[in-house]
């Protein structure tokens, strides 16, 4: 089954907050994920830089960490959510307002925007988290149960689906969403990013 872009977030099987993101693509597979200290980006592979002139939506920051809060999304709204949080907006409003303002992508597929925000509490095994989507037909933002993990995608699974996220660290999170567990059933993987909170967010990326 082809889901397009996929976000997973919540509590992993070891009881730690996590975020993960996967690019699945049929139209623009020549892309890669690159991770930095406080963010990760999806960019064209070397030799395919001109793809952004065919579709401006294919390169973006997919993860940002702001004041120990993790934002993950499938587009430029990552930066918008992060900016709102950085000036003091609560995470639910930052996510909701950003999805409303940015709306779905105006490409040939009316690609939805998806996003999640995780805010660890003082006890690193507790968190506040929201996950959402905006399509050409709906907008949905839901609070995530603290002891569960969820995923949402641009196609097919456009509401939060519970998942058993079996990954203990950031690198294994990137691997898990790329081609393991339930996610191995979803086609056309290209690249992924994962991060598990262990006092701080360490971001790892993986590419096909």
C-alpha positions as CSV (number, residue, x, y, z in Angstrom):
1,X,0.0,0.0,0.0
2,X,1.3,3.5,-0.9
3,X,0.9,6.0,1.9
4,X,3.1,8.8,0.7
5,X,4.7,10.7,3.6
6,X,4.4,9.2,7.1
7,X,4.7,10.6,10.6
8,X,4.8,8.5,13.7
9,X,5.0,10.0,17.2
10,X,4.1,9.3,20.9
11,X,5.5,6.7,23.3
12,X,7.8,3.9,22.0
13,X,7.6,0.4,23.4
14,X,10.2,1.3,26.1
15,X,8.1,4.2,27.4
16,X,10.1,7.1,25.9
17,X,8.7,9.9,23.8
18,X,9.7,9.8,20.1
19,X,9.2,11.2,16.7
20,X,9.8,9.6,13.3
21,X,9.3,10.6,9.7
22,X,9.4,8.8,6.4
23,X,9.4,10.0,2.8
24,X,7.8,7.6,0.4
25,X,7.7,8.8,-3.2
26,X,6.8,7.7,-6.6
27,X,7.2,11.0,-8.4
28,X,10.4,12.3,-6.8
29,X,12.4,9.4,-5.3
30,X,15.8,11.0,-5.7
31,X,15.8,12.7,-2.3
32,X,17.6,12.2,0.9
33,X,17.3,13.0,4.6
34,X,20.0,15.0,6.3
35,X,20.1,15.5,10.1
36,X,21.7,18.3,12.1
37,X,21.9,19.0,15.8
38,X,18.5,20.6,16.1
39,X,16.8,19.9,12.8
40,X,16.6,17.5,9.8
41,X,15.8,18.3,6.2
42,X,14.6,16.5,3.1
43,X,16.7,17.6,0.1
44,X,17.4,16.4,-3.5
45,X,20.2,14.0,-4.0
46,X,23.3,15.2,-5.8
47,X,22.6,15.6,-9.4
48,X,18.9,16.1,-8.9
49,X,18.9,19.6,-7.5
50,X,16.8,20.9,-10.3
51,X,13.8,18.8,-9.2
52,X,12.8,21.6,-6.9
53,X,11.9,23.6,-10.0
54,X,9.4,20.9,-11.0
55,X,7.9,20.8,-7.5
56,X,8.7,23.4,-4.9
57,X,7.3,21.2,-2.1
58,X,9.9,18.4,-2.3
59,X,12.6,20.1,-0.1
60,X,11.9,21.3,3.4
61,X,12.8,20.9,7.1
62,X,11.0,17.9,8.3
63,X,12.1,18.1,12.0
64,X,12.9,21.0,14.3
65,X,13.7,21.1,18.0
66,X,12.7,24.3,19.8
67,X,13.2,24.6,23.5
68,X,13.4,20.8,23.8
69,X,10.0,20.5,21.9
70,X,10.1,18.3,18.8
71,X,8.2,19.3,15.7
72,X,7.9,16.9,12.8
73,X,6.1,17.4,9.5
74,X,6.0,16.8,5.7
75,X,6.7,20.4,4.6
76,X,7.6,24.0,5.2
77,X,5.0,24.2,8.0
78,X,7.7,22.6,10.2
79,X,9.2,26.1,10.4
80,X,5.9,27.9,10.9
81,X,5.0,25.7,13.9
82,X,8.5,26.1,15.3
83,X,8.3,29.9,15.0
84,X,5.0,30.0,16.8
85,X,6.3,27.8,19.7
86,X,9.4,29.9,19.9
87,X,7.4,33.1,20.7
88,X,5.4,31.3,23.5
89,X,2.4,29.8,21.8
90,X,1.2,26.5,23.3
91,X,1.8,23.5,21.1
92,X,-1.8,22.7,20.3
93,X,-2.5,26.2,19.0
94,X,0.8,26.4,17.2
95,X,0.0,23.1,15.3
96,X,-3.6,23.9,14.6
97,X,-3.1,27.5,13.4
98,X,-0.1,26.5,11.2
99,X,-2.1,23.8,9.4
100,X,-5.0,26.2,8.9
101,X,-2.7,29.0,7.6
102,X,-0.6,26.8,5.3
103,X,-3.4,24.6,4.1
104,X,-2.9,21.6,1.9
105,X,-0.2,21.7,-0.8
106,X,-1.4,23.1,-4.1
107,X,0.2,20.5,-6.3
108,X,-1.3,18.0,-8.8
109,X,-2.3,15.7,-5.9
110,X,-3.6,18.2,-3.4
111,X,-1.1,16.7,-1.0
112,X,-2.2,17.0,2.6
113,X,0.0,18.6,5.3
114,X,0.7,16.4,8.3
115,X,2.5,17.2,11.5
116,X,3.1,16.2,15.1
117,X,4.5,18.1,18.2
118,X,5.9,16.4,21.3
119,X,6.7,18.3,24.4
120,X,8.5,16.2,27.1
121,X,7.6,16.8,30.7
122,X,10.0,17.1,33.6
123,X,9.8,13.4,33.9
124,X,11.3,12.4,30.5
125,X,8.9,9.4,30.3
126,X,5.9,11.8,30.2
127,X,5.0,14.2,27.4
128,X,2.3,16.3,25.9
129,X,1.7,15.6,22.2
130,X,-0.6,16.5,19.3
131,X,-0.9,15.1,15.8
132,X,-2.8,16.6,12.9
133,X,-3.6,16.8,9.2
134,X,-5.1,19.3,6.8
135,X,-6.5,18.0,3.4
136,X,-8.6,19.7,0.8
137,X,-11.6,18.3,2.7
138,X,-10.8,18.4,6.4
139,X,-8.6,19.6,9.2
140,X,-7.9,17.3,12.2
141,X,-5.8,17.9,15.3
142,X,-5.8,15.3,18.1
143,X,-4.1,15.0,21.5
144,X,-2.1,11.7,21.7
145,X,-2.6,9.3,24.6
146,X,0.6,9.4,26.7
147,X,1.2,5.7,26.7
148,X,0.6,5.0,23.0
149,X,2.2,5.6,19.6
150,X,0.4,6.7,16.5
151,X,1.1,7.3,12.8
152,X,-0.6,9.3,10.1
153,X,0.1,9.7,6.4
154,X,-0.7,11.9,3.5
155,X,-2.7,9.2,1.7
156,X,-4.9,6.3,2.9
157,X,-4.3,6.7,6.6
158,X,-5.4,10.3,7.1
159,X,-6.5,9.9,10.8
160,X,-4.2,8.8,13.6
161,X,-3.6,5.1,13.7
162,X,-2.3,3.3,16.8
163,X,1.0,1.5,16.2
164,X,3.5,-0.5,18.3
165,X,6.7,1.4,17.8
166,X,9.5,-1.0,18.6
167,X,12.6,1.2,18.6
168,X,14.9,2.0,21.5
169,X,17.0,4.9,20.1
170,X,17.0,7.5,17.4
171,X,18.8,5.4,14.8
172,X,16.5,2.4,15.3
173,X,13.5,4.8,15.1
174,X,14.6,6.0,11.6
175,X,15.1,2.3,10.6
176,X,11.8,1.2,12.0
177,X,9.6,3.7,10.2
178,X,11.6,3.1,7.0
179,X,11.1,-0.7,6.6
180,X,10.2,-2.5,9.8
181,X,7.1,-3.6,11.7
182,X,3.9,-2.4,10.2
183,X,5.8,0.1,8.1
184,X,7.4,-2.6,6.0
185,X,4.0,-3.1,4.3
186,X,4.0,0.4,2.9
187,X,5.7,0.9,-0.5
188,X,8.2,3.3,-2.1
189,X,10.4,4.2,0.9
190,X,13.0,6.9,0.1
191,X,14.4,8.3,3.4
192,X,13.6,8.6,7.1
193,X,14.4,10.5,10.3
194,X,14.0,9.4,13.9
195,X,14.5,10.7,17.4
196,X,13.9,9.3,20.8
197,X,14.0,11.7,23.8
198,X,16.5,10.7,26.4
199,X,17.1,13.9,28.3
200,X,17.5,15.6,24.9
201,X,16.6,14.9,21.3
202,X,19.2,13.3,19.1
203,X,18.2,13.3,15.5
204,X,19.3,10.5,13.1
205,X,18.5,10.1,9.4
206,X,18.6,7.1,7.0
207,X,18.4,6.9,3.3
208,X,17.7,4.1,0.8
